[in-house]
């Protein structure tokens, strides 16, 4: 009888051990939470690579107000909006404080309100419809900025003594020159050197512009065209 009970106990302990191993394996695969397993006085901690997310997939940290023009010609004025760069969608806030954000269909232009005017629209970039920011025109070509965001995850697992680390949305901007059906990516510094030379260099220095910033790049083009 004692041998039977011992055998059952061993099977139970073996099953318990296998269950624990499966639990630990499952938790280790979770890269968003930090989980703990306690047994008596022993504490086993399974650390995830990240403990949260920094940033958002949206272009702006906070919603802005703007005027939106639809393909039908109808215009919606002073609308709270943002741009989801992962989904390539213009988002507006529904009516009421608890209104759900809604994607806008069939729009052609968006202009922000406030002191700094920024204009957005739709262009074909690499055979795909993209939301772009209009920078200006140069010698019959349209200059646009293409914004993008990517979620970057930590490359190593954090130990108990390391500071918290996060999955982080990173923002990148590329610039294109569009002529008809042709889109060519441009390197801003080289482009500015070719079109403005020392004059552009002096304007950038005097105004402390960062031409990789679409707003400052637009200001530079306007200043060069005004000369």
Number of C-alpha atoms within 10 A of each C-alpha: 6 7 8 9 10 11 12 12 12 12 12 12 12 12 12 12 12 12 12 13 12 12 12 17 12 10 19 18 12 15 17 17 16 15 14 12 13 9 7 5 5 8 10 11 15 21 20 22 24 22 16 14 15 14 15 18 20 22 16 14 10 9 16 16 17 22 17 25 18 15 11 9 10 10 14 12 14 14 19 17 25 22 21 19 21 14 10 17 17 22 20 22 17 15 9 7 7 8 10 12 15 13 17 13 11 9 17 16 19 24 18 19 16 10 6 7 10 17 18 21 18 17 20 14 18 10 9 9 11 17 25 24 23 23 25 19 16 14 6 10 15 16 24 27 24 20 19 20 19 14 15 13 15 14 9 10 14 17 13 10 6 8 8 12 18 17 19 19 18 14 16 11 12 16 22 22 20 20 13 9 9 12 20 13 15 15 12 16 11 10 11 19 13 11 13 16 12 12 13 18 15 12 16 17 10 9 11 10 16 13 17 16 12 21 18 17 21 19 18 24 20 15 12 13 12 7 6
